Amino acid sequence: MSAPVRVLHVNKFLHRRGGAESHVLDLAAAQRRAGHDVELWGTASPEDPPGMALADVMAPHVELEPPPPGAAARVRAAAGTVWSVRAERAMGAALQRFSPDVVHCHNIYHQLSPSVLRPVRRAGVRCVMTLHDYKLVCPSYQMLAGGSPCQGCVRPGVAGPLQALRHRCKGGSLGASAVVALESALHRALGAYDPVHAFVSPSRFLADVLSRAGVGRGRVHVVRNPAPVVPPDRLVVPGRRRDVVVACRLSPEKGVDVLLRALAGVPAAHRLHVAGDGPARAELESLAARVAPGRVVFHGRLPGEHVQALVAGAVAAVVPSRWYENAPLSVTEALAAGVPAVVTDLGGAPELVRDGVDGLVVAPERPEALAGALSRLLADPLAAGRMGALGRERVLVEHDPARHVRLLDAVYAGTARPEPVLATAGGRRG
């Protein structure tokens, strides 16, 4: 075991709101079990866990969605996403209070801004940053333009982020795209993320994207995200598994519409369970009624344990994305439960699945290919179960939470060597 370290995790939100927040909270708990002294810091919210030691020195809450009313308020909010003086001051107070050995940043964009890195540098504290998305390369986070995968911003210098303006990547709005493009271009020009000593990437694909964009050269470490621990008594024997499940936010880039069309080519005895909610739900429900009537169950947003139970009882879990997923938790959750995953050949998702071994990899936007993969698994649940068992064996080792903590300890100590990344032009499998 490594010597105990005082770690300050920094994230804009500190309650379970999305994948990044769950990762931060679960990692903090794992590090405490390993003997580290860990505290959390971000923006204040009534939803934060009780008893937080730094609650009185949090950055002020900032609401950006929807934007504040009034032109002046919107200008102030936009300026704060570029550089927040209030967040910078609050970070200084947190550092004085806790005196960490390492500041581990996560999603600090917008509500906090890279202004929080300045007091970290002044204090001489080692800074590590886990990248949960593509924000340091793509101003709109997702590497999407017009609903299709886009790598226009993957280029060095300030010219990269400015492509978001040309493509109107932020909701198709010229004004909104201009704000995020200029924000990212300014951050690059000013070296706003230079205080970060080491970047942690959960996928080789993201590390490759960073390399081609000239971001964090010589400072990027590939460290796989930990998988949730699924005890053996929560596993479902393959013979009792039925149907297919998808767990995600219901938005266009997730490709659930492709999965619904694929279901029409799957034997009618099987259903699809959809766990999650989002802006595309009504449209997806309408599509399901047309192409697979009576065969799709929309569960809405469920507690984590209910999602895990739903996945554990399925023959397969599907990630039908049409965008560059980074390191989707839904894949490792499925494999941890001994359930094979079917993913599209985009971004970091295919790094998590050995095609034909512990899951299947298909081309995106191909309902017929997805239907063929699902039919193959549903036709032989026992064979699908064997795939899932192999995936579970691998995940228990490669994505073990305790192993993740040990790998981060080496990054914290500066003894981990950044992995060389071979830049490629295609960007599918990375």
Secondary structure, DSSP 8 states (H G I E B T S, - for coil): -----EEEEE-S--SSSSHHHHHHHHHHHHHHHTT-EEEEESB--TTS-TT-TTGGG-B-----SS--SSHHHHHHHHHHHH--HHHHHHHHHHHHHH--SEEEE---TTTT-GGGHHHHHHHT-EEEEE--SSTTT-TTSS-EETTEE--TT-SSSTHHHHHHHHHTTTTT-HHHHHHHHHHHHHHHHHTTTTT-SEEEESSHHHHHHHHHHT-STT-EEE---------GGG---GGG--SEEEES--SGGG-HHHHHHHHTTS-TT--EEEE---TTHHHHHHHHHHHSTT-EEEEES--HHHHHHHHHTSSEEEE--SS--SS-HHHHHHHHTT--EEEESSTTGGGS--BTTTEEEE-TT-HHHHHHHHHHHHH-HHHHHHHHHHHHHHHHHHT-HHHHHHHHHHHHHT-S--------SS-S--
